């Protein structure tokens, strides 16, 4: 697997058009936007939540995109929520968009 990194080995996030977006994996198929909002809202104002549904089953696909207006709120949320459980599933939180060239681990 490849990862984008800056010169110091840390992931450097890239801003989307309107904000800083976190990719949340491991979301339970019956999770709701309200549950995610209550989990992520304590770290700053959540501008948008995208919780894609499977067309055939109408259940959550297993991931979500959480958008924050400012970088610090997104960083705090990522550090705090990564590895936590929601509906008996462990959430993995990372940046949706990264800067820089792709390099091997």
C-alpha positions as CSV (number, residue, x, y, z in Angstrom):
1,X,0.0,0.0,0.0
2,X,1.3,3.5,-0.8
3,X,0.9,6.6,1.4
4,X,1.5,10.2,0.7
5,X,3.9,11.9,3.0
6,X,5.8,15.1,3.5
7,X,9.6,15.3,4.0
8,X,9.3,14.5,7.8
9,X,7.3,11.4,7.4
10,X,4.0,12.8,8.6
11,X,0.8,12.7,6.5
12,X,0.1,16.2,5.2
13,X,-3.6,16.8,4.6
14,X,-4.9,18.7,1.6
15,X,-7.9,21.0,1.9
16,X,-11.0,20.3,-0.2
17,X,-12.9,23.1,-1.9
18,X,-14.7,24.1,1.3
19,X,-13.0,22.3,4.2
20,X,-10.9,19.5,5.7
21,X,-12.4,16.1,5.2
22,X,-11.8,13.0,7.3
23,X,-12.4,9.4,5.9
24,X,-13.9,7.2,8.5
25,X,-13.7,3.4,7.9
26,X,-15.3,0.7,9.9
27,X,-18.7,2.4,10.2
28,X,-21.5,-0.1,11.1
29,X,-24.1,-0.8,8.4
30,X,-26.9,0.5,10.7
31,X,-25.0,3.7,11.9
32,X,-26.9,7.0,11.5
33,X,-25.7,10.5,10.7
34,X,-26.9,11.6,14.2
35,X,-24.6,9.0,15.9
36,X,-21.6,10.2,13.8
37,X,-22.5,13.9,14.4
38,X,-22.7,13.4,18.2
39,X,-19.3,11.6,18.1
40,X,-17.5,14.2,15.9
41,X,-19.3,17.4,16.9
42,X,-17.5,17.7,20.2
43,X,-14.2,18.5,18.4
44,X,-15.5,21.4,16.3
45,X,-18.3,22.4,14.0
46,X,-19.0,19.6,11.5
47,X,-19.9,21.2,8.1
48,X,-21.1,18.1,6.4
49,X,-21.5,14.4,6.8
50,X,-21.6,12.0,3.9
51,X,-22.8,8.5,4.8
52,X,-23.1,6.5,1.6
53,X,-25.8,3.8,1.4
54,X,-25.7,0.6,-0.6
55,X,-28.4,0.8,-3.4
56,X,-29.4,-2.8,-3.0
57,X,-29.5,-3.2,0.7
58,X,-30.1,0.4,1.8
59,X,-27.5,-0.1,4.6
60,X,-24.4,2.0,5.1
61,X,-21.5,1.0,2.9
62,X,-19.1,1.0,5.9
63,X,-17.5,4.4,5.6
64,X,-18.3,8.0,6.1
65,X,-16.8,11.4,5.1
66,X,-16.8,14.1,7.8
67,X,-16.0,17.7,6.8
68,X,-14.7,20.4,9.2
69,X,-14.2,24.1,8.4
70,X,-10.9,24.3,10.2
71,X,-7.8,22.1,10.2
72,X,-7.3,22.1,14.0
73,X,-10.8,20.7,14.6
74,X,-10.3,18.0,12.1
75,X,-6.9,17.0,13.6
76,X,-8.4,16.8,17.1
77,X,-11.3,14.7,15.9
78,X,-9.0,12.3,14.0
79,X,-6.6,11.8,17.0
80,X,-9.5,11.4,19.4
81,X,-11.9,9.1,17.4
82,X,-9.4,6.9,15.6
83,X,-9.6,3.5,17.2
84,X,-12.8,4.1,19.1
85,X,-15.9,1.9,18.9
86,X,-19.3,2.8,17.5
87,X,-22.0,0.1,17.4
88,X,-19.4,-2.6,18.3
89,X,-17.1,-1.7,15.4
90,X,-13.7,0.0,15.6
91,X,-13.5,3.2,13.6
92,X,-10.4,4.1,11.6
93,X,-10.0,7.8,10.8
94,X,-7.6,9.2,8.3
95,X,-7.4,12.2,5.9
96,X,-9.6,11.9,2.8
97,X,-7.1,14.0,0.7
98,X,-3.3,14.2,1.1
99,X,-0.7,16.5,-0.4
100,X,2.6,15.6,-2.0
101,X,4.0,12.8,-4.1
102,X,3.1,9.1,-3.5
103,X,5.9,7.2,-1.9
104,X,6.2,3.6,-0.7
105,X,6.0,3.0,3.1
